[in-house]
Amino acid sequence: MQPRVEIRHLRAFVAVAEAGSLSAGARSLNVSQPAVSQSVAVLEDSLNTRLLVRGPGGTSPTPAGTVLLSEARILIGRFENVLAKMANFAPEVSAPLRIAFPGEMTLHPLTDALSKLAASRFRSTGVQISQLPCTAQLAALRKGTLDLALIRERPTDENLDVALVAEEPLGVLVATEQAQRLRLGAADLRLDDLKSLQWLDFPRSDSPAWHDHVAAVLRNHGIGTGAETAEARGQVPEVKLAQLSMGGRFALVPGGHLQRFPNSLSWIPLVGGPLVRRTWAGWPASSKRRDLALLVAAMEDPLHTVAAGETVGGTNDH
């Protein structure tokens, strides 16, 4: 089945076509270049048409891309106009929005969206935020005790609507001395280079499917994921960071703002981005709340590619 074309794919294409390069287009959207490249690839694959020509002098649209560029600008403008008009209606809210997120989640998409909600006609909407494992969030949605879930895996329940709101390519956080001893380079680190280290994992109960996916990828590269890492579960962030500083272990975290980590640790990107953590927003398909619709739209537009350090506690390794 072909991927579905979404407004974020069109935004990425327009940004690249107007800026003349993938990197400049990514900067204009404040997302990573891999995320923009992936969106353009999905769009070209869905339309079965080459849209951009990449050359030494930059990126330019093909004849088909030129046609799409004109139409996409109109479509994006109409989309933004619809959101603006809908935001002008008075809210019909009798209860606060109840939102939950998983452990050690990057909150950047949510906080940005809440700021936009506070600046809209829905600024009087109350918000209740709690931390719950993904399975508990889905159960709460079905019971009607939660309005919005932020989860690691795409729910398949036909009674729920979903939107992808964040993509985070993961890199490796490791003791600086360990990296120097193993000669782990910042430009060419691969998962195969980590065979001598132990993965400092996260609780499987937070998101079983995502945990199992990460563990399977690591096992395929000869990295142990056994019970030895269970000691890391339930520990406070400072203890996890201390364990990493002692050497022999690594954690998987997004890259970016690393000021929160001590100098004894180094973050190294992985070649090819083999692990990308995604966060999905899920809410009842029957919901008629306009404040919730605006909040979700703000979170997914543009799709956030977020950085380490913008988290609630911990090494943010899931």
C-alpha positions in Angstrom: 0.0 0.0 0.0 1.4 3.4 -0.9 2.1 5.9 1.9 -0.6 8.5 2.4 0.2 12.1 1.3 0.0 14.5 4.3 0.2 18.2 4.6 3.7 17.9 6.2 5.0 16.2 3.0 3.8 19.1 0.9 5.3 21.6 3.3 8.7 19.8 3.1 8.6 19.8 -0.7 7.6 23.5 -1.0 10.3 24.4 1.5 13.0 22.6 -0.4 11.8 23.9 -3.8 11.8 27.4 -2.6 15.1 27.3 -0.6 17.0 25.4 -3.3 18.4 22.7 -1.1 17.4 20.1 1.4 19.5 21.6 4.2 18.1 25.1 3.6 14.5 23.7 3.4 15.0 21.9 6.7 16.3 25.0 8.4 13.3 27.0 7.2 11.0 24.4 8.8 13.2 24.0 11.9 13.4 20.3 11.4 16.3 17.9 10.5 17.5 17.4 6.9 16.7 13.6 7.1 13.1 14.3 8.1 12.7 16.7 5.1 14.4 14.2 2.8 12.1 11.4 4.0 9.0 13.6 3.5 10.0 14.4 -0.1 10.8 10.8 -0.8 7.4 9.7 0.5 5.7 12.3 -1.7 7.6 11.2 -4.8 6.9 7.6 -4.1 3.1 8.3 -3.5 2.8 10.2 -6.7 5.2 7.9 -8.6 6.8 11.0 -10.1 10.2 12.6 -9.7 9.6 16.1 -8.2 13.1 17.4 -7.5 16.4 17.3 -9.3 19.4 17.3 -7.0 22.6 18.7 -8.5 25.9 20.3 -7.5 24.3 23.7 -7.6 21.4 22.8 -5.4 17.9 21.4 -5.8 15.3 22.4 -8.4 11.8 21.2 -9.3 11.2 19.0 -12.3 8.4 20.0 -14.7 6.0 17.9 -12.6 7.5 19.5 -9.5 6.8 22.9 -10.8 3.1 22.1 -11.3 2.9 20.6 -7.8 4.7 23.6 -6.3 2.0 26.0 -7.5 -0.8 23.7 -6.4 0.8 22.9 -3.0 1.2 26.5 -2.1 -2.5 27.0 -2.7 -3.4 23.9 -0.8 -1.2 24.8 2.2 -2.7 28.4 2.2 -6.2 27.0 2.3 -5.3 24.6 5.0 -4.0 27.4 7.2 -7.0 29.5 6.4 -9.4 26.7 7.5 -7.5 26.4 10.8 -7.6 30.1 11.4 -11.3 30.3 10.7 -12.1 27.4 13.0 -10.1 28.9 15.8 -12.4 31.9 15.8 -15.4 29.9 17.0 -16.1 30.1 20.7 -15.0 26.9 22.5 -17.6 24.6 24.1 -15.5 23.2 26.9 -16.9 21.9 30.1 -13.8 20.1 31.3 -10.0 20.5 31.0 -8.0 18.6 28.4 -6.5 15.5 29.9 -3.2 14.6 28.3 -0.7 11.9 29.1 2.8 11.2 27.9 5.2 8.2 28.4 8.3 8.2 30.6 11.2 10.4 29.6 9.4 11.9 26.6 10.6 14.9 24.8 8.0 17.6 25.5 9.0 20.2 22.9 6.1 19.4 20.5 3.6 19.5 23.4 4.8 22.7 25.0 4.9 24.5 21.7 1.4 23.4 20.9 0.1 24.4 24.4 1.6 27.9 23.9 -0.3 28.2 20.7 -3.5 27.1 22.4 -2.9 29.6 25.2 -2.6 32.4 22.5 -5.9 31.4 20.8 -9.5 31.7 21.7 -9.1 28.6 23.7 -6.8 30.2 26.2 -9.3 29.5 29.0 -9.0 25.7 28.4 -7.6 24.0 31.4 -5.0 21.3 30.9 -4.2 18.2 33.1 -0.9 16.4 32.2 0.1 13.1 33.6 2.8 10.5 32.9 1.6 7.0 32.0 3.0 4.0 30.1 1.7 3.7 26.5 -0.6 0.7 27.3 -2.2 2.6 30.2 -2.8 5.6 28.0 -4.6 3.5 25.4 -6.7 1.9 28.1 -7.6 5.4 29.5 -8.6 6.6 26.1 -11.0 3.7 25.7 -12.5 4.3 29.1 -13.0 8.0 28.4 -10.7 9.2 31.2 -8.1 10.7 28.8 -8.5 13.1 25.9 -5.1 12.9 24.3 -2.4 10.2 24.4 1.2 10.7 23.3 2.6 7.2 22.6 5.5 5.4 21.0 3.5 3.2 18.7 0.8 3.9 16.2 -2.5 2.7 17.6 -4.7 0.5 15.3 -8.0 1.0 17.2 -10.6 2.1 14.7 -12.2 4.2 17.4 -9.1 6.4 17.7 -7.7 9.1 15.4 -3.9 9.4 15.2 -1.3 11.8 14.1 2.5 11.6 13.9 3.9 14.5 16.0 7.6 13.9 16.4 10.5 12.0 14.8 13.8 11.7 16.7 16.9 10.0 15.1 18.7 8.4 18.0 22.4 8.6 18.6 24.7 7.1 21.2 25.5 8.6 24.7 28.6 7.0 26.1 31.4 7.7 28.5 33.9 10.0 26.9 36.9 7.9 28.0 35.1 4.8 26.7 34.6 6.4 23.3 38.3 7.4 23.1 39.5 3.9 24.1 37.2 2.3 21.5 38.0 5.0 19.0 34.3 5.6 18.4 34.4 8.4 15.8 31.8 11.2 15.6 31.5 10.8 11.9 31.3 7.1 11.3 29.9 5.4 14.3 27.8 2.3 13.5 25.9 -0.1 15.7 28.4 -2.8 14.9 31.0 -0.7 16.8 29.1 -1.1 20.1 29.4 -4.9 20.4 31.6 -4.6 23.5 29.2 -2.4 25.3 25.9 -3.1 27.1 22.8 -1.2 26.3 21.4 0.8 29.2 17.7 0.3 28.3 14.4 1.7 29.4 11.4 -0.1 31.0 9.7 -2.4 28.5 6.4 -1.6 30.2 6.5 2.0 29.0 6.2 0.9 25.4 6.6 -2.9 24.7 6.5 -2.7 20.9 9.1 0.1 20.7 11.3 -1.6 23.3 11.2 -4.9 21.4 12.0 -3.2 18.1 15.1 -1.4 19.6 16.2 -4.7 21.2 15.8 -6.6 18.0 17.8 -4.1 16.0 20.6 -4.2 18.6 20.7 -8.0 18.7 21.0 -8.0 14.9 24.2 -6.1 15.4 25.6 -8.4 18.0 24.7 -6.2 21.0 23.4 -7.9 24.1 20.0 -6.9 25.5 19.6 -9.4 28.3 18.5 -9.1 31.9 21.7 -7.4 33.0 20.2 -4.1 32.0 17.2 -4.5 34.2 19.1 -2.7 37.0 18.6 0.5 35.1 14.9 0.3 35.3 13.2 2.5 37.8 16.3 4.4 38.7 16.5 8.2 38.8 18.2 10.0 35.9 21.3 11.0 37.8 22.0 7.3 38.6 21.6 6.3 34.9 24.0 9.1 33.9 26.5 8.0 36.6 26.3 4.4 35.3 27.1 5.6 31.8 30.0 7.7 33.0 31.6 4.5 34.6 31.9 3.0 31.1 31.0 -0.3 29.6 27.5 0.9 28.6 25.7 3.2 26.2 22.2 4.8 26.0 20.3 5.8 22.9 19.2 9.4 22.9 18.3 12.1 20.3 21.0 14.6 19.4 20.9 18.3 19.7 21.1 20.4 22.9 23.3 18.3 25.2 24.0 20.9 27.9 22.1 18.8 30.5 24.7 16.0 30.2 28.0 16.0 32.1 31.4 16.5 30.4 32.2 12.8 31.2 29.7 11.8 28.5 29.8 12.2 24.8 27.0 12.0 22.2 27.8 10.4 18.9 25.4 10.2 15.9 24.8 6.9 14.2 25.6 6.5 10.5 22.4 6.2 8.4 20.0 6.8 11.3 19.2 3.2 12.0 16.9 4.0 14.9 14.2 6.7 14.7 11.9 7.2 17.7 8.4 8.4 16.7 5.7 9.8 18.9 2.1 9.5 18.0 -0.9 11.5 19.2 -4.0 9.5 19.7 -7.5 10.7 20.6 -11.1 9.5 20.4 -12.4 9.6 16.9 -15.8 10.7 18.3 -14.3 13.8 20.0 -15.8 17.1 18.9 -13.5 19.4 20.9 -12.2 22.2 18.8 -9.5 23.0 21.4 -8.2 19.5 21.0 -8.2 19.7 17.2 -6.2 23.0 17.4 -3.7 21.4 19.8 -3.1 18.4 17.6 -2.8 20.5 14.5 -0.2 22.7 16.2 1.8 19.6 17.2 1.9 17.9 13.8 2.4 21.1 11.7 5.3 21.2 11.1 6.3 17.7 12.2 8.8 18.1 15.0 12.3 16.6 14.9 13.4 17.2 18.4 16.6 17.4 20.4 18.1 15.9 23.5 17.9 17.9 26.6 14.2 18.9 26.1 12.9 16.1 28.2 11.2 15.2 31.4 14.0 13.5 33.3 16.4 10.8 32.4 18.7 10.0 29.5 15.7 10.2 27.1 16.7 6.8 25.7 13.4 5.7 24.4 
